[in-house]
Structures are given as structure tokens and as C-alpha cells.
Amino acid sequence: MKGNTMRPQAAAMKALLDQPGLQIMPGCGDGMGARLIEEAGFPTGFVSGSSIACESIGTPSQRPP
């Protein structure tokens, strides 16, 4: 890469995070969750390793209080 060239996805994420205020990013553990986040109109979401692990073995990612 020459200079400070970013891929379009990275540039879009940086622009989103550079906006003032908080950004709401729902989490998901699979492709269906990502699709639902997109369909709900969120500009981005996130995934964590524990979310994927819990989805793969069929347990909730957090225990109820």
C-alpha cells in the first residue's frame, strides 16, 4: 500500500467512528444475526469470539440475572 490508503470498508468504519456522539452497534454471533442488524437499519454491528462459540453450542452468550 502506498501512503495512507485504506480499503473502502475501513474508510467507512473510520468515518462512522469519527462522528461525534455514541454509536450503537448491536452484537451478533452468526450470519442471520448480521442480516437482522442490517435489515433493522444499523450502520454497523460487531461479533465476538464468545458470541460465535455460544451460538455454535446453543447456549446464551450471557446468563440471565
C-alpha positions as MATLAB code, in Angstrom:
seq = 'MKGNTMRPQAAAMKALLDQPGLQIMPGCGDGMGARLIEEAGFPTGFVSGSSIACESIGTPSQRPP';
ca = [
       0.000    0.000    0.000;
       1.195    3.472   -0.783;
       0.819    6.220    1.799;
      -2.270    6.091    3.991;
      -4.602    4.271    1.587;
      -7.463    2.406    3.277;
      -9.835   -0.156    1.872;
     -13.349    1.260    1.361;
     -14.808   -0.736    4.268;
     -12.116    0.527    6.645;
     -12.607    4.114    5.467;
     -16.384    3.812    6.005;
     -15.877    2.449    9.539;
     -13.401    5.207   10.364;
     -15.839    7.848    9.090;
     -18.614    6.337   11.234;
     -16.437    6.248   14.359;
     -15.164    9.790   13.745;
     -18.723   11.159   14.022;
     -19.475   12.911   17.317;
     -21.587   11.081   19.878;
     -22.119    7.434   20.663;
     -22.523    4.759   18.022;
     -24.924    1.887   18.697;
     -23.515   -1.381   17.379;
     -25.581   -4.477   18.139;
     -23.708   -7.732   18.531;
     -24.373  -11.000   16.733;
     -22.921  -14.476   16.576;
     -23.921  -15.652   13.120;
     -24.883  -14.552    9.628;
     -28.601  -14.444   10.401;
     -27.991  -12.031   13.269;
     -25.848   -9.861   10.992;
     -28.605   -9.813    8.377;
     -31.195   -8.808   11.001;
     -28.932   -5.998   12.221;
     -28.587   -4.769    8.647;
     -32.342   -5.023    7.969;
     -33.063   -3.092   11.187;
     -31.092   -0.195    9.712;
     -27.990   -0.150   11.897;
     -24.936    1.126   10.015;
     -22.698   -1.496   11.636;
     -22.621   -4.334   14.136;
     -19.958   -6.451   15.796;
     -19.165  -10.057   16.528;
     -17.081  -11.500   19.349;
     -15.428  -14.854   19.687;
     -17.556  -15.748   22.694;
     -20.729  -14.935   20.725;
     -19.702  -17.338   17.973;
     -18.729  -20.022   20.491;
     -22.033  -19.719   22.384;
     -24.044  -19.796   19.151;
     -22.210  -22.919   17.980;
     -23.047  -24.883   21.149;
     -26.529  -23.432   21.584;
     -26.090  -21.521   24.844;
     -26.922  -17.896   25.592;
     -23.977  -15.510   25.489;
     -24.896  -14.214   28.950;
     -26.592  -15.847   31.885;
     -29.841  -14.211   32.973;
     -29.570  -12.176   36.210;
];
